[in-house]
Amino acid sequence: MASTKPWSAPLIFLLPLLCLELAAATVVIKPDKNVTLPKIVKCTVKQYKLCYSIPLSCPIACPKTCKVDCTICKAVCDCDRPGAVCEDPRFVGGDGITFYFHGKKDKDFCLVTDTNLHINGHFIGRRGDGMKRDFTWVQSIGVLFGTHKLFVGAKKVARWDDAVDQLVIGFDGEPLSLPTTENAEWTAADSSLTITRSGSTTNEVVLEAPNNFRIAAKVVYITKQDSKVHRYGIPDDNCFAHLDLAFRFYSLTGSVNGVLGQTYADNYKSRAKIGLKMPVLGGDREFSSSGLFTTDCAVARFKGVEPSSVEGAILENDGDLKCKTGFDGRGMICKK
């Protein structure tokens, strides 16, 4: 009788298992089409040699709209950069310090005021149960520059739909209709102002007046989860659509003022109590305005004078302004 090797019988039973493992190894995993892959961004300022041209992924909070802070070599969201006004208004000043300014619901406040730029914000909000102050958000802004008036606002929305345009834009008293396709652009006939549809959603635009300002505006809303966590008490018929804003200024003077503007002024020292979880800046009376396009706040500086020079900035051959900042592109702030 032929002898059987002791390992041959167990091997027969193992072969099917090995075949299954090999088959599993050849399975191709397809990426989820619903997952948004983060945008890759790079520092383009050559002076930052340790960070220049290094690919960085956008944070989860803003997978498609981040920028690079070359000084710390990190991709950051617009709402975390100097010049941001977001959420229950959380400001990031020109000095990089974060603070809150709550104002009052259904009132207007001066955000920036200078010789040729004045920006008021209209606050909406509601008072939660047991609260001593209003929860507030910036629903719209009125921008005065030269002899022009620019309006940007969010519509009142009951149920949010990302595909629906909830922006309202007006220039010199006339409503504007901007196509919802990405990179759609509108240019004023008698001004250098341009408005561009940007980002991966319908509700983002960039408004820019060269040598004066650049504003990135995005309509956002209060989710049921946010309302529950923060006890906003948002009703079913109003999701309190509002603006998240990112400002850049190209020709401010040293005497600029306003809730945000003062943080760019010469010799400014923050009045917010640093170290607190929510450092709050007061000044409701100081910054209060009687209307969205009025210049009657106590600290008003507006004269409608066109900027004639930008001191401390370097004008490159490509026409871009390069100021002292760690961020890509045009200067975060240039003073004249």
Residue pairs with C-beta under 8 A, 6 or more apart in sequence:
36 63
36 64
36 200
37 63
38 57
38 58
38 59
38 60
38 63
38 64
39 57
39 58
39 63
39 64
39 65
39 66
40 55
40 56
40 57
40 58
41 55
41 56
41 57
41 58
41 66
41 67
41 68
41 75
42 52
42 53
42 54
42 55
42 56
42 68
43 51
43 52
43 53
43 54
43 56
43 68
43 70
43 73
43 328
44 52
44 53
44 68
44 328
44 329
45 52
45 70
45 326
45 328
46 52
47 70
48 70
48 71
48 73
48 326
50 73
51 68
51 70
51 73
52 70
54 73
56 68
56 73
56 74
56 75
57 75
58 64
58 65
58 66
58 75
58 77
59 66
59 75
59 76
59 77
61 77
61 79
62 77
62 78
62 79
64 199
64 200
65 77
65 78
65 199
65 200
65 204
65 218
66 75
66 76
66 77
66 78
67 75
67 76
67 78
67 81
67 327
67 328
67 329
68 74
68 75
68 76
68 327
68 328
69 75
69 76
69 81
69 326
69 327
70 326
70 327
70 328
71 326
72 326
78 84
78 86
78 216
78 244
78 246
79 86
79 87
79 90
79 92
79 244
79 246
80 92
81 92
81 246
81 327
81 332
82 92
82 93
82 94
82 95
82 96
82 332
82 333
83 92
83 94
83 246
83 247
83 248
83 249
83 260
83 332
83 333
84 90
84 91
84 92
84 244
84 245
84 246
84 247
85 91
85 111
85 121
85 138
85 243
85 244
85 245
85 246
85 247
85 260
86 244
86 245
87 137
87 244
88 100
88 102
88 135
88 136
88 137
88 230
89 100
89 101
89 102
89 103
89 121
89 123
89 136
89 137
89 138
90 98
90 99
90 100
91 98
91 99
91 100
91 101
91 259
91 260
91 263
91 281
92 98
93 99
93 260
93 263
93 264
93 270
94 260
94 263
94 264
94 268
94 332
94 333
95 263
95 268
95 270
97 263
97 270
97 272
97 274
97 279
98 279
99 270
99 272
99 279
99 280
99 281
100 278
100 279
100 280
100 281
101 109
101 259
101 280
101 281
101 283
101 287
102 133
102 134
102 135
102 136
102 280
103 109
103 121
103 123
103 134
103 136
103 284
103 287
104 123
104 125
104 134
104 136
104 284
105 123
105 124
105 125
105 126
105 127
105 134
105 136
106 123
106 124
106 125
107 122
107 123
107 288
108 120
108 121
108 122
108 123
108 142
108 288
108 289
108 290
108 291
108 292
108 294
109 120
109 121
109 123
109 259
109 284
109 287
109 288
109 289
109 297
110 118
110 119
110 120
110 257
110 258
110 259
110 261
110 287
110 288
110 289
110 297
110 299
110 300
111 119
111 120
111 121
111 141
111 258
111 259
111 260
111 261
111 287
112 118
112 119
112 247
112 249
112 256
112 257
112 258
112 259
112 260
112 261
113 119
113 256
113 257
113 258
113 261
113 295
113 297
113 299
113 300
113 301
113 302
114 252
114 253
114 255
114 256
114 257
114 261
114 301
114 302
115 253
115 301
115 302
115 303
115 305
115 307
116 145
116 146
116 212
116 251
116 302
116 303
116 304
116 305
116 306
116 307
117 143
117 144
117 145
117 212
117 213
117 249
117 252
117 302
118 143
118 144
118 145
118 295
118 300
118 301
118 302
119 141
119 142
119 143
119 144
119 247
119 258
119 261
120 141
120 142
120 289
120 291
120 292
120 293
120 294
120 297
121 138
121 140
121 141
121 259
122 138
122 139
122 140
122 141
122 142
122 153
122 292
123 136
123 137
123 138
123 139
124 136
124 137
124 139
124 240
124 242
125 134
125 135
125 136
125 137
125 240
126 134
126 135
126 232
126 233
126 234
126 240
127 133
127 134
127 135
128 135
128 231
128 232
128 233
129 231
129 233
131 231
135 230
135 232
137 222
137 240
137 242
137 243
138 242
138 243
138 245
139 153
139 154
139 241
139 242
139 243
140 151
140 152
140 153
140 154
140 168
140 243
140 292
141 151
141 152
141 153
141 215
141 217
141 243
141 245
141 292
142 149
142 150
142 151
142 291
142 292
142 293
143 149
143 150
143 151
143 152
143 207
143 213
143 215
144 150
144 293
144 295
144 302
144 304
145 209
145 212
145 213
145 304
146 191
146 304
146 306
147 304
148 171
148 172
148 188
148 191
148 193
149 170
149 171
149 172
149 173
149 293
150 169
150 170
150 171
150 193
150 207
151 168
151 169
151 170
151 171
151 292
152 167
152 168
152 169
152 205
152 207
152 215
152 217
152 243
153 167
153 168
153 169
153 243
154 166
154 167
154 168
154 219
154 241
154 242
154 243
155 166
155 167
155 168
155 219
155 241
156 238
156 241
157 166
157 221
157 238
157 239
157 241
158 236
158 237
158 238
158 239
159 239
160 221
160 239
160 241
162 201
162 202
162 203
163 202
164 202
165 180
165 202
165 203
166 202
166 203
166 219
166 241
167 178
167 203
167 205
167 217
167 219
168 175
169 175
169 176
169 178
169 195
169 205
170 176
171 188
171 191
171 193
176 186
176 195
178 184
178 186
178 195
178 197
178 205
179 197
180 197
180 202
181 197
182 197
182 198
182 199
182 200
183 196
183 197
183 198
184 196
184 197
185 194
185 195
185 196
185 197
186 194
186 195
186 196
187 193
187 194
187 195
188 194
191 209
192 209
192 210
193 207
193 208
193 209
194 207
194 208
195 205
195 206
195 207
196 205
196 206
196 207
196 208
197 204
197 205
198 204
198 205
198 206
198 216
199 218
201 218
203 218
203 219
203 220
204 216
204 217
204 218
204 219
205 216
205 217
205 218
206 214
206 215
206 216
206 217
207 213
207 214
207 215
207 217
208 214
208 215
210 250
211 250
211 251
211 307
211 310
211 321
212 249
212 250
212 251
212 307
213 247
213 248
213 249
213 250
214 247
214 248
214 250
214 330
215 245
215 246
215 247
215 248
216 245
216 246
217 243
217 244
217 245
218 243
218 244
218 245
219 241
219 242
219 243
220 241
220 242
220 243
220 244
221 239
221 240
221 241
221 242
222 232
222 234
222 239
222 240
223 239
224 234
226 232
227 233
227 234
232 240
234 240
247 260
248 330
248 331
248 332
248 333
249 256
249 264
249 332
249 333
249 334
250 307
250 310
250 313
250 321
250 323
250 330
250 331
250 333
250 334
251 307
251 310
251 334
251 335
251 336
252 261
252 264
252 333
252 334
252 335
252 336
253 301
253 335
253 336
254 265
254 266
254 335
255 265
255 266
255 301
256 262
256 264
256 265
256 301
257 265
257 299
257 300
257 301
258 287
258 297
258 299
259 281
259 283
259 287
262 268
262 299
263 270
264 333
264 335
266 335
270 281
271 281
271 282
272 279
272 280
272 281
273 279
273 280
285 298
286 297
286 298
286 299
287 297
287 298
287 299
288 297
288 298
289 295
289 296
289 297
290 296
295 302
307 336
308 336
309 336
310 321
310 334
310 335
310 336
311 334
311 335
311 336
312 323
312 324
312 334
312 335
313 321
313 322
313 323
313 331
313 334
314 321
314 322
314 323
315 321
316 322
320 329
320 330
321 330
321 331
321 334
322 330
322 331
323 330
323 331
323 332
323 333
323 334
324 331
325 331
325 332
325 333
